[in-house]
Amino acid sequence: FFTNLKTSVILYQRALRNMSATDAGKVTMLCTTLVWIKFFITLSVQGSKRFAGGSRPPEDSAYKQGDQNYGLGQSTASDTAKEEDVRWQRIVQNDVENLPLGLVAMWGALGYADNEDAHIAFALIWMVSRILHTVFYAIKIPFPRSVAYILGQISVLGMLINGCVGAFE
């Protein structure tokens, strides 16, 4: 078992050394980085909205003025602050539901893509769509938000189809 494992590791290391970053690989890495930055910013905004909405844990009251009680019971937070809190919770939840599968599709299809240019286009469309979805959700514009969501889903499907075609040629 260990001999086979050692041989596999050696072959994998040799393969990595002989690889050069393709344009599709570079774009995939760039998209991953930018989506991570977008997600980090989204989480940071959500954290501040949670403070304003009073929905942080009670012990977090020491950090900011105002009562923190997970948003339960009486709160000194305004209705607007509570609404923004929920809005950003939903933005984050949408990312939690969609980013992992999009990233898996993007990276999984990268090694098998039938058409590298198509992979690049779908990856860029997905990344831009996810960023725009967050922006449109945050500024309360529903139709473009829906269009961004649908374009993101179509691009994930495109990456998967492109990867499957290449894998089974």
C-alpha positions as CSV (number, residue, x, y, z in Angstrom):
1,F,0.0,0.0,0.0
2,F,2.7,2.5,1.0
3,T,4.8,1.7,-2.0
4,N,1.9,2.4,-4.3
5,L,1.1,5.6,-2.4
6,K,4.7,6.8,-2.6
7,T,4.8,6.0,-6.4
8,S,1.5,8.0,-6.8
9,V,2.9,11.0,-4.9
10,I,6.1,11.0,-7.0
11,L,4.1,10.8,-10.3
12,Y,1.8,13.6,-9.1
13,Q,4.8,15.8,-8.2
14,R,6.4,15.2,-11.6
15,A,3.2,16.0,-13.3
16,L,2.9,19.3,-11.4
17,R,6.4,20.3,-12.2
18,N,5.7,19.8,-16.0
19,M,2.5,21.8,-15.9
20,S,2.5,25.3,-17.1
21,A,-0.4,27.7,-16.2
22,T,-2.7,27.9,-19.1
23,D,-4.8,31.0,-19.8
24,A,-7.8,29.1,-18.5
25,G,-6.0,28.2,-15.4
26,K,-4.9,31.8,-14.8
27,V,-8.4,33.1,-15.3
28,T,-9.8,30.4,-13.0
29,M,-7.3,31.4,-10.3
30,L,-8.2,35.1,-10.8
31,C,-11.9,34.4,-10.6
32,T,-11.4,32.4,-7.4
33,T,-9.4,35.2,-5.8
34,L,-11.9,37.9,-6.8
35,V,-14.9,35.9,-5.6
36,W,-13.1,35.2,-2.3
37,I,-12.5,39.0,-1.9
38,K,-16.1,39.7,-2.7
39,F,-17.2,37.1,-0.1
40,F,-14.9,38.5,2.6
41,I,-16.3,42.0,2.0
42,T,-19.8,40.6,2.1
43,L,-19.2,38.9,5.4
44,S,-17.6,42.1,6.8
45,V,-20.6,44.2,5.8
46,Q,-23.0,41.6,7.2
47,G,-21.1,41.7,10.5
48,S,-21.7,45.5,10.8
49,K,-25.3,45.1,9.9
50,R,-25.8,42.4,12.5
51,F,-24.4,44.9,15.2
52,A,-26.8,47.6,14.0
53,G,-29.7,45.1,13.9
54,G,-29.0,43.8,17.4
55,S,-28.6,40.2,16.3
56,R,-25.1,39.5,17.5
57,P,-24.6,37.3,20.6
58,P,-25.2,39.0,24.0
59,E,-21.5,39.1,24.9
60,D,-20.8,41.2,21.8
61,S,-22.6,44.1,23.5
62,A,-19.2,45.0,25.0
63,Y,-17.9,45.9,21.5
64,K,-20.7,48.3,20.4
65,Q,-23.4,50.3,21.9
66,G,-26.8,48.8,21.9
67,D,-28.3,45.5,23.1
68,Q,-27.2,42.4,21.3
69,N,-29.5,39.4,21.8
70,Y,-29.5,37.4,18.6
71,G,-32.4,39.6,17.4
72,L,-34.7,38.0,19.9
73,G,-37.0,39.8,22.3
74,Q,-37.0,43.5,22.8
75,S,-34.4,45.4,20.9
76,T,-33.3,49.0,20.7
77,A,-32.5,48.5,17.0
78,S,-34.7,50.3,14.4
79,D,-36.8,48.4,12.0
80,T,-34.6,49.7,9.1
81,A,-31.5,48.3,10.9
82,K,-33.3,44.9,11.4
83,E,-34.3,44.8,7.7
84,E,-30.7,45.5,6.6
85,D,-29.5,42.8,9.0
86,V,-31.9,40.2,7.4
87,R,-31.0,41.4,3.9
88,W,-27.3,40.8,4.4
89,Q,-27.9,37.5,6.1
90,R,-29.8,36.4,2.9
91,I,-27.0,37.8,0.7
92,V,-24.5,35.7,2.6
93,Q,-26.8,32.6,2.6
94,N,-27.1,32.9,-1.2
95,D,-23.3,32.9,-1.4
96,V,-23.0,30.0,0.9
97,E,-25.4,28.1,-1.3
98,N,-23.9,29.0,-4.7
99,L,-20.2,29.8,-4.4
100,P,-19.0,26.3,-3.4
101,L,-20.7,24.5,-6.3
102,G,-19.7,27.2,-8.8
103,L,-16.0,26.9,-7.6
104,V,-16.2,23.1,-7.8
105,A,-17.6,23.3,-11.3
106,M,-15.0,25.9,-12.4
107,W,-12.0,24.0,-11.1
108,G,-13.4,20.6,-12.0
109,A,-14.1,21.6,-15.6
110,L,-10.7,23.3,-15.9
111,G,-8.7,20.0,-16.4
112,Y,-11.2,18.6,-18.9
113,A,-12.5,21.6,-20.8
114,D,-13.2,20.8,-24.4
115,N,-12.8,24.5,-25.3
116,E,-10.5,26.6,-23.2
117,D,-12.0,29.9,-24.5
118,A,-15.4,28.7,-23.5
119,H,-14.2,27.9,-20.0
120,I,-12.6,31.3,-19.7
121,A,-15.8,33.0,-20.9
122,F,-18.1,31.0,-18.5
123,A,-15.7,31.5,-15.6
124,L,-15.6,35.3,-16.1
125,I,-19.4,35.4,-16.6
126,W,-19.9,33.4,-13.4
127,M,-17.6,35.7,-11.4
128,V,-19.1,38.9,-12.6
129,S,-22.6,37.5,-12.1
130,R,-21.9,36.6,-8.5
131,I,-20.5,40.1,-7.8
132,L,-23.4,41.8,-9.5
133,H,-25.9,39.6,-7.7
134,T,-24.6,40.8,-4.4
135,V,-24.5,44.5,-5.5
136,F,-28.1,44.4,-6.9
137,Y,-29.3,42.6,-3.8
138,A,-27.7,45.1,-1.5
139,I,-29.1,48.1,-3.4
140,K,-32.6,46.5,-3.7
141,I,-32.9,46.1,-7.4
142,P,-34.7,42.8,-8.0
143,F,-34.8,42.2,-11.8
144,P,-31.1,42.7,-12.5
145,R,-30.4,40.6,-9.4
146,S,-32.4,37.8,-10.9
147,V,-30.7,38.2,-14.2
148,A,-27.3,38.0,-12.6
149,Y,-28.3,34.9,-10.7
150,I,-29.6,33.2,-13.8
151,L,-26.5,34.1,-15.8
152,G,-24.4,32.7,-13.0
153,Q,-26.3,29.4,-13.1
154,I,-26.2,29.2,-16.9
155,S,-22.4,29.8,-16.8
156,V,-21.9,27.0,-14.2
157,L,-23.9,24.7,-16.4
158,G,-21.8,25.8,-19.4
159,M,-18.6,25.0,-17.5
160,L,-19.9,21.6,-16.6
161,I,-21.1,20.7,-20.1
162,N,-17.7,22.0,-21.6
163,G,-15.9,19.8,-19.0
164,C,-18.0,16.7,-19.7
165,V,-17.6,17.1,-23.5
166,G,-13.8,17.3,-23.0
167,A,-13.8,14.4,-20.5
168,F,-15.7,12.0,-22.7
169,E,-14.1,12.8,-26.1
